[in-house]
C-alpha cells in the first residue's frame, strides 16, 4: 500500500494494524488518541515533532516486509 501525508491515522492503522509499531517507534501513541479519526499523518508528525518522511518510509518498509511473509 502507498501511504501518504493526507491519510488519517485511523486509515493507516486500519490498512495494517502492525503500523502501530511504527507509531510507537516515534513515541506516537496514536491508537489511543481521540484525534486519530480526523488527524492526518502530516499534522500528527508536525504536532509531535517527528519527520514525516521518516514515518512514511518506515510504514512502506513494514508493508514490504509483510508482503514477503
ChimeraX attribute file (.defattr): number of C-alpha atoms within 10 A of each C-alpha:
attribute: neighborCount
match mode: 1-to-1
recipient: residues
	/A:1	10
	/A:2	8
	/A:3	17
	/A:4	17
	/A:5	16
	/A:6	11
	/A:7	14
	/A:8	21
	/A:9	26
	/A:10	21
	/A:11	16
	/A:12	21
	/A:13	17
	/A:14	12
	/A:15	13
	/A:16	15
	/A:17	12
	/A:18	15
	/A:19	19
	/A:20	18
	/A:21	16
	/A:22	18
	/A:23	19
	/A:24	12
	/A:25	11
	/A:26	15
	/A:27	11
	/A:28	17
	/A:29	13
	/A:30	18
	/A:31	17
	/A:32	8
	/A:33	12
	/A:34	10
	/A:35	14
	/A:36	19
	/A:37	13
	/A:38	13
	/A:39	18
	/A:40	20
	/A:41	23
	/A:42	20
	/A:43	16
	/A:44	19
	/A:45	20
	/A:46	12
	/A:47	9
	/A:48	11
	/A:49	10
	/A:50	15
	/A:51	12
	/A:52	16
	/A:53	13
	/A:54	13
	/A:55	21
	/A:56	18
	/A:57	13
	/A:58	16
	/A:59	23
	/A:60	17
	/A:61	13
	/A:62	16
	/A:63	18
	/A:64	12
	/A:65	9
	/A:66	11
	/A:67	8
	/A:68	6
	/A:69	5
